[in-house]
């Protein structure tokens, strides 16, 4: 994991420990909190046109920044509790997607690729 993510994970761990919240930071609870915060992020974009979503006013941008912070904090905390290196997990997923989505076949297309068979997933 990158040094900045490691530092953030350590700070979040200390924050929870100082408040005796580790008992509540189970993977299930953290995943549910992450989903809730992701929902709050999505709500900031609900009903906006594509153009409006790309040019948020300062107040909305500030709320989005806060929700992104919440999502990031819960994601980092969940990965820390599970012992998952987020950067390595993202790299492995990107490598899998590079195998699944051949640019010659998927350029400009939003269609889904079929799942790779388990023996071709590689980095997992």
C-alpha positions as CSV (number, residue, x, y, z in Angstrom):
1,X,0.0,0.0,0.0
2,X,1.2,3.5,-0.6
3,X,2.7,5.4,2.3
4,X,-0.2,8.0,2.3
5,X,-2.8,5.2,2.4
6,X,-0.8,3.4,5.2
7,X,-0.7,6.7,7.2
8,X,-4.4,7.2,6.7
9,X,-5.1,3.6,7.7
10,X,-3.0,4.0,10.9
11,X,-4.8,7.3,11.7
12,X,-8.2,5.8,11.2
13,X,-7.1,2.8,13.3
14,X,-6.0,5.1,16.1
15,X,-9.2,7.1,15.9
16,X,-11.3,4.0,16.3
17,X,-9.1,2.7,19.1
18,X,-9.2,5.9,21.1
19,X,-13.0,5.8,21.1
20,X,-13.2,2.0,21.7
21,X,-15.0,1.7,18.4
22,X,-12.9,-1.2,17.1
23,X,-15.6,-3.5,18.5
24,X,-18.1,-2.0,16.0
25,X,-15.6,-2.0,13.1
26,X,-16.5,-5.4,11.8
27,X,-16.2,-6.1,8.1
28,X,-20.0,-6.3,7.8
29,X,-20.5,-3.0,9.7
30,X,-17.8,-1.2,7.7
31,X,-19.2,-2.5,4.4
32,X,-22.6,-1.3,5.3
33,X,-21.3,2.1,6.4
34,X,-19.4,2.4,3.1
35,X,-22.5,1.6,1.2
36,X,-24.4,4.2,3.1
37,X,-21.8,6.9,2.4
38,X,-21.7,5.9,-1.2
39,X,-25.4,6.4,-1.3
40,X,-25.0,9.9,0.1
41,X,-22.4,10.6,-2.6
42,X,-24.8,9.4,-5.3
43,X,-27.6,11.6,-3.8
44,X,-25.5,14.7,-4.5
45,X,-25.7,13.8,-8.3
46,X,-29.3,12.6,-8.4
47,X,-31.3,14.4,-11.0
48,X,-28.4,16.5,-12.4
49,X,-27.8,16.5,-16.1
50,X,-24.4,15.2,-17.3
51,X,-23.3,18.8,-17.8
52,X,-24.5,19.9,-14.4
53,X,-22.7,17.0,-12.8
54,X,-19.4,18.0,-14.5
55,X,-19.6,21.6,-13.3
56,X,-20.8,21.6,-9.7
57,X,-21.3,24.8,-7.8
58,X,-18.9,25.4,-4.9
59,X,-21.4,24.4,-2.1
60,X,-22.2,21.1,-3.9
61,X,-18.6,20.5,-4.7
62,X,-17.8,20.9,-0.9
63,X,-20.5,18.4,0.0
64,X,-19.2,16.0,-2.6
65,X,-15.7,16.4,-1.2
66,X,-17.0,15.5,2.2
67,X,-18.8,12.4,1.0
68,X,-15.7,11.3,-1.0
69,X,-13.8,11.7,2.3
70,X,-16.3,9.5,4.1
71,X,-16.3,6.8,1.3
72,X,-12.5,6.8,1.3
73,X,-12.2,6.6,5.1
74,X,-14.6,3.6,5.3
75,X,-13.0,1.9,2.3
76,X,-9.5,2.3,3.8
77,X,-10.7,1.2,7.3
78,X,-12.4,-1.9,5.8
79,X,-9.3,-2.9,3.8
80,X,-7.2,-2.4,7.0
81,X,-9.5,-4.6,9.1
82,X,-9.4,-7.3,6.4
83,X,-5.7,-7.0,5.8
84,X,-6.1,-6.1,2.1
85,X,-3.7,-3.9,0.3
86,X,-6.0,-1.5,-1.6
87,X,-3.4,-0.4,-4.1
88,X,-2.5,-4.0,-4.9
89,X,-6.1,-5.0,-5.1
90,X,-6.8,-2.1,-7.6
91,X,-3.7,-3.1,-9.6
92,X,-4.9,-6.7,-9.8
93,X,-8.4,-5.7,-10.8
94,X,-7.0,-3.3,-13.5
95,X,-4.8,-6.2,-14.9
96,X,-7.9,-8.4,-15.0
97,X,-9.9,-5.7,-16.8
98,X,-7.1,-5.2,-19.3
99,X,-7.3,-8.9,-20.2
100,X,-11.2,-8.7,-20.4
101,X,-11.5,-5.5,-22.4
102,X,-9.5,-5.7,-25.5
103,X,-9.3,-2.1,-26.8
104,X,-9.9,-3.3,-30.4
105,X,-13.2,-4.8,-29.3
106,X,-14.4,-2.4,-26.7
107,X,-13.2,1.0,-27.7
108,X,-16.1,3.4,-27.4
109,X,-18.4,0.7,-26.1
110,X,-20.1,0.4,-22.7
111,X,-21.0,-3.2,-23.1
112,X,-19.9,-5.7,-20.5
113,X,-17.2,-8.3,-21.2
114,X,-17.8,-11.9,-20.2
115,X,-16.2,-13.0,-17.0
116,X,-12.8,-14.6,-17.3
117,X,-12.5,-18.2,-16.3
118,X,-10.8,-18.7,-13.0
119,X,-7.6,-20.0,-14.6
120,X,-7.2,-16.7,-16.6
121,X,-7.8,-14.2,-13.8
122,X,-4.2,-14.2,-12.9
123,X,-3.5,-11.6,-10.2
124,X,-6.0,-12.9,-7.7
